[in-house]
Amino acid sequence: MRKLKSMKALLLDRTAQRAFAIKAWLEAKSPLFSGVCQEEITHREVIVAHAYAVVLLLIIGLAGTLEGGGL
């Protein structure tokens, strides 16, 4: 039983470390986009901007399909 508890504790510790690493990466500066935009841009902002772009393209595709247009 003791081994099972230590395995659970190890798993929780690793999960917490991964979550912290992901949060730290999201808040870190993106060198590529910061260089292109000439201001500090975080990885989180890059992901959000790309998500908006994907949603916009999906909306455009849906509108074109509903209007009967084809590519």
C-alpha positions as CSV (number, residue, x, y, z in Angstrom):
1,M,0.0,0.0,0.0
2,R,2.9,2.3,0.8
3,K,4.3,1.9,-2.7
4,L,0.9,2.8,-4.2
5,K,0.8,6.0,-2.2
6,S,4.3,7.0,-3.2
7,M,3.4,6.3,-6.9
8,K,0.4,8.6,-6.6
9,A,2.5,11.3,-4.9
10,L,5.1,11.0,-7.7
11,L,2.4,11.2,-10.4
12,L,0.8,14.3,-8.8
13,D,4.2,15.9,-8.4
14,R,5.0,15.3,-12.1
15,T,1.6,16.6,-13.1
16,A,2.2,19.8,-11.1
17,Q,5.6,20.3,-12.6
18,R,4.2,19.9,-16.2
19,A,1.4,22.4,-15.4
20,F,3.9,24.8,-14.1
21,A,6.2,24.3,-17.1
22,I,3.3,24.9,-19.5
23,K,2.2,28.0,-17.7
24,A,5.8,29.4,-17.7
25,W,6.1,28.6,-21.4
26,L,2.8,30.4,-22.2
27,E,4.0,33.5,-20.4
28,A,7.4,33.5,-22.0
29,K,8.3,35.8,-24.9
30,S,8.0,34.5,-28.4
31,P,11.3,35.5,-30.1
32,L,9.9,35.1,-33.7
33,F,6.8,37.1,-33.3
34,S,8.4,39.6,-31.0
35,G,11.0,40.2,-33.6
36,V,8.5,40.6,-36.4
37,C,6.2,42.9,-34.4
38,Q,9.0,44.8,-32.7
39,E,7.2,44.5,-29.4
40,E,7.0,41.8,-26.7
41,I,4.6,39.1,-27.7
42,T,4.0,36.0,-25.5
43,H,3.4,32.4,-26.7
44,R,-0.1,32.7,-25.2
45,E,-0.9,35.7,-27.4
46,V,0.4,33.9,-30.5
47,I,-1.8,30.9,-29.8
48,V,-4.9,33.1,-29.3
49,A,-4.2,35.0,-32.5
50,H,-3.9,31.8,-34.4
51,A,-7.1,30.4,-32.9
52,Y,-8.9,33.6,-34.0
53,A,-7.5,33.2,-37.5
54,V,-8.6,29.6,-37.7
55,V,-12.1,30.5,-36.5
56,L,-12.3,33.3,-39.0
57,L,-11.3,31.0,-41.9
58,L,-14.0,28.5,-40.8
59,I,-16.6,31.2,-40.7
60,I,-15.6,32.3,-44.2
61,G,-15.8,28.8,-45.5
62,L,-19.1,28.2,-43.9
63,A,-20.5,31.4,-45.3
64,G,-19.3,30.5,-48.8
65,T,-20.9,27.1,-48.5
66,L,-24.2,28.5,-47.4
67,E,-24.2,30.9,-50.3
68,G,-23.8,28.0,-52.7
69,G,-20.4,29.0,-53.8
70,G,-17.7,26.5,-54.4
71,L,-13.9,26.7,-54.5
